Amino acid sequence: MTYSIVARDPSSGALGVAVQSHFFGVGPVVPWLDPGVGAIATQATVNVGFGRHGLDLLRAGVAAEEAIARLIAEDGDAHLRQLAIVDATGRVAAHTGAGCIRDAGHRIGATYSVQGNLLRSSDVWPAMAEAFESTLGAPLWERLLAALDAGERAGGDVRGRQSAALVVVSGTQSEAPWDEVLMDVRVDDHEDPLGELRRLARMREAYRLMGEVEGPSDSRPVAERYALARSLSPEAVELVFWRAIELARSGDLGAGRREMSIAFAADPTWREALRRVAEAGLCGDDPTVVDRLLEI
């Protein structure tokens, strides 16, 4: 009742799962990931326990294929299950039970697996595989979205669309676990879940570029990162607001005013936000800076 992809990025080692289904809130059910350990998609007549138990096996050093074999062997309804695993080294395995509702199947590629059940066409998972492979070199989150889009174009879930999720974690564990989740966006109920998922993913990446959420550091100049963030998510006015303050504080008042005018035009309540930020001492020591920004 779902189609999904599990994958490992060959260059960074990042691990990801992306999924869409006509099911409310697919995000908490199908994707299971642990940085530096592996990624799992459990679906069809879903056994949610495969997620946690599967990750435990991977942490213990069990390879993907053996992990699936053990999970299936312990499940009396294995013929109703669909499951895919990629481990931290890129080994991949998948299972589609004979009792999964047609069209159902999977394809394993180098460091990824695509799978689906109750689909409109058996073209769905091959189309996903082709899209994922054709985007090699792009960020993992973009490649996962491309695979979902291709699956939808090929027919998608026979019941239609409702929810989607995209989760990407780092390929290694660190002393800062808050940096290990690179992307985690979910759409629980929407008429266009993939469109909304892409919008949220682009906004999440825009916030990461500007350092507003945790994630790996980006060494590019701030002006370059800001331009990219704006192109990814023009509606993220919060980023414009803080960039305007940063510019004004650094002495580029003209650029700060130009950016703040975008925020004020989008929503006049940013004026009151600016006043309160200034009261908190976050606009620098020169009160005329705020006055000049508010003149817009």
C-alpha positions in Angstrom: 0.0 0.0 0.0 3.1 2.1 -0.4 6.1 2.8 -2.6 9.5 3.7 -1.2 13.2 3.9 -1.6 16.1 3.1 0.8 19.5 4.3 -0.2 23.1 5.1 0.7 25.0 8.0 -0.8 28.2 6.6 -2.3 30.2 9.7 -1.7 29.1 10.9 1.8 27.8 7.6 3.2 24.5 9.3 4.1 21.5 7.0 4.5 18.0 7.9 3.4 14.4 6.6 3.1 11.6 8.3 1.1 8.1 7.1 0.9 4.6 7.9 -0.4 1.3 6.2 0.4 -2.5 6.6 0.5 -2.3 6.2 4.2 -2.5 8.8 7.0 0.9 9.6 8.4 3.1 7.2 6.7 6.2 8.9 8.2 6.2 7.3 11.6 5.5 3.8 10.2 7.7 3.0 7.2 11.1 4.7 7.5 13.6 3.6 10.2 17.1 5.0 10.2 20.2 5.2 12.5 23.2 7.3 11.5 26.2 5.1 10.7 24.1 2.0 11.0 21.5 1.6 8.3 18.1 2.5 6.8 15.0 0.4 6.6 11.6 0.6 4.9 8.9 -1.7 6.3 5.6 -1.7 4.5 2.7 -3.7 2.9 0.8 -5.4 5.7 3.4 -3.6 7.8 5.3 -5.1 10.7 6.5 -1.9 12.4 8.7 -4.0 14.7 10.9 -4.8 11.7 12.2 -1.2 12.0 13.6 -1.3 15.5 14.6 -4.9 15.5 16.3 -4.6 12.1 18.3 -1.6 13.3 19.3 -3.6 16.4 20.6 -6.4 14.1 22.6 -3.9 11.9 24.1 -2.4 15.1 25.3 -5.8 16.1 27.1 -6.1 12.8 24.6 -8.3 10.9 24.6 -7.5 7.1 21.5 -6.4 5.3 20.7 -9.7 3.7 21.1 -11.7 6.8 19.1 -9.2 8.8 16.1 -9.6 6.4 16.4 -13.3 6.6 16.2 -13.3 10.4 13.3 -10.9 10.5 11.3 -12.9 7.9 12.1 -16.2 9.6 10.7 -14.9 12.9 7.4 -13.6 11.3 4.5 -15.9 10.7 3.0 -13.4 8.2 6.2 -12.9 6.1 4.2 -13.5 2.9 2.3 -10.3 3.6 5.3 -8.2 4.3 7.6 -5.9 2.2 10.9 -4.9 3.6 14.1 -3.3 2.3 17.4 -2.6 4.1 20.6 -0.8 3.3 23.4 -1.0 5.8 26.2 1.5 6.5 28.6 -0.2 4.1 26.0 0.0 1.2 24.9 -3.7 1.3 21.3 -3.9 0.2 18.6 -6.5 0.6 14.8 -6.6 0.1 11.8 -8.9 0.5 8.4 -8.8 -1.2 6.1 -11.5 0.2 4.0 -13.5 -2.3 0.9 -12.3 -0.5 1.5 -8.6 -1.0 -1.3 -7.0 -3.0 -0.5 -6.5 -6.7 1.1 -4.8 -8.3 4.0 -5.5 -5.9 7.7 -5.9 -6.3 11.2 -4.5 -5.7 14.5 -3.8 -7.5 17.9 -3.8 -5.9 20.6 -1.6 -7.3 24.0 -0.5 -6.1 23.5 0.9 -2.6 19.7 1.2 -3.0 16.4 -0.6 -3.2 13.1 0.6 -4.6 9.8 -1.3 -3.7 6.1 -0.9 -3.7 2.8 -2.7 -3.4 -0.9 -2.1 -4.3 0.4 -0.1 -7.2 -1.3 1.0 -10.3 1.4 -0.5 -12.5 4.4 -2.8 -12.3 6.3 0.1 -14.0 6.5 2.0 -10.7 9.6 0.6 -9.1 11.6 0.3 -12.3 10.9 4.0 -13.0 12.0 4.9 -9.5 15.3 3.0 -10.0 16.0 4.7 -13.3 15.3 8.2 -11.8 17.6 7.5 -8.8 20.4 6.2 -11.0 20.1 9.1 -13.4 20.6 11.7 -10.7 23.9 10.4 -9.5 26.0 13.3 -8.1 23.0 15.3 -6.8 22.4 15.5 -3.0 20.8 12.4 -1.6 17.6 14.1 -0.6 17.1 15.4 -4.2 17.7 11.9 -5.6 15.2 10.3 -3.3 12.6 12.9 -4.2 13.3 12.3 -7.9 12.6 8.6 -7.4 9.3 9.3 -5.7 8.3 11.6 -8.4 9.1 9.0 -11.0 7.1 6.4 -9.2 4.1 8.7 -9.1 4.3 9.4 -12.8 4.4 5.7 -13.5 1.2 5.2 -11.7 1.8 5.4 -7.9 -0.5 3.9 -5.3 -3.7 2.5 -7.0 -5.8 4.3 -4.3 -4.2 7.7 -4.9 -2.1 10.0 -2.7 -2.2 11.1 0.9 1.0 11.2 2.9 4.8 11.1 2.3 8.1 11.3 4.2 11.8 11.9 3.6 14.5 11.2 6.1 18.2 11.4 5.6 20.9 10.8 8.3 24.6 10.9 8.2 26.8 7.9 7.4 28.7 8.1 10.6 27.9 8.7 14.3 29.5 11.7 16.0 29.8 13.4 19.3 27.1 15.8 18.2 24.1 13.6 17.5 21.9 16.6 16.8 24.0 17.0 13.6 23.3 13.5 12.4 19.8 14.0 11.1 20.3 15.8 7.8 16.7 15.9 6.6 13.4 14.9 8.3 10.3 16.2 6.6 6.9 14.5 6.7 3.5 15.2 5.2 0.7 13.4 7.0 -2.4 14.4 4.9 -2.3 16.4 1.7 -3.9 16.4 -1.8 -0.4 16.6 -3.3 1.9 15.0 -0.7 5.0 14.9 -3.0 4.7 18.5 -4.0 4.4 19.5 -0.3 7.2 17.2 0.7 9.5 18.8 -1.9 8.5 22.3 -0.7 9.4 21.3 2.9 12.6 19.7 1.9 13.8 22.7 0.0 12.9 24.9 3.0 14.7 22.6 5.4 17.8 22.8 3.1 17.5 26.6 2.9 17.5 26.9 6.8 20.4 24.5 7.0 22.4 26.6 4.5 21.9 29.7 6.7 22.8 27.8 10.0 19.2 28.1 11.4 19.0 24.3 11.9 21.6 21.8 12.9 23.6 20.1 10.2 27.1 19.9 8.8 28.9 23.1 8.5 29.0 24.8 5.1 32.2 26.6 4.2 30.8 28.7 1.3 30.6 32.4 1.8 27.4 33.6 3.5 26.3 35.6 0.5 26.5 32.5 -1.7 24.7 30.4 0.8 22.0 33.1 1.2 21.4 33.3 -2.5 21.1 29.6 -2.8 18.7 29.5 0.2 16.5 32.1 -1.3 16.4 30.2 -4.6 15.4 27.0 -2.8 12.7 28.6 -0.6 11.6 32.1 -1.6 8.7 31.9 0.9 11.1 31.5 3.9 10.8 35.1 5.0 12.4 34.3 8.4 15.7 33.9 6.6 15.3 37.3 4.9 14.5 39.0 8.2 17.6 37.7 10.0 19.9 38.3 7.0 18.7 41.9 6.8 19.7 42.4 10.5 23.0 40.7 9.9 23.7 43.0 6.9 22.7 46.1 8.8 24.8 45.2 11.9 27.8 44.6 9.7 27.6 48.1 8.3 25.8 47.4 5.0 22.7 49.3 5.9 21.5 49.7 2.3 21.6 46.0 1.7 19.9 45.4 5.0 17.1 47.8 4.1 16.6 46.1 0.8 16.2 42.7 2.4 14.0 44.0 5.3 11.7 45.5 2.7 11.1 42.0 1.4 10.1 40.8 4.8 7.9 43.8 5.5 6.1 43.4 2.2 5.5 39.7 2.8 4.0 40.4 6.3 3.9 43.8 8.1 4.1 42.0 11.5 7.8 41.6 10.9 8.0 45.3 12.0 6.9 44.4 15.5 9.3 41.4 15.5 12.1 43.8 14.6 11.2 46.1 17.5 11.3 43.2 19.9 14.5 41.8 18.6 16.0 45.2 19.1 14.7 45.4 22.6 16.6 42.1 23.3 19.8 43.7 22.1 20.2 41.6 19.0 20.5 44.4 16.5 23.7 45.9 17.7 24.6 49.0 19.8 23.6 51.6 17.4 19.8 52.4 17.8 19.8 54.4 14.5 20.2 51.1 12.6 16.8 49.9 13.8 15.3 53.3 13.1 16.6 53.2 9.5 15.2 49.7 9.0 11.8 50.7 10.3 11.7 53.7 8.0 11.0 51.4 5.1 
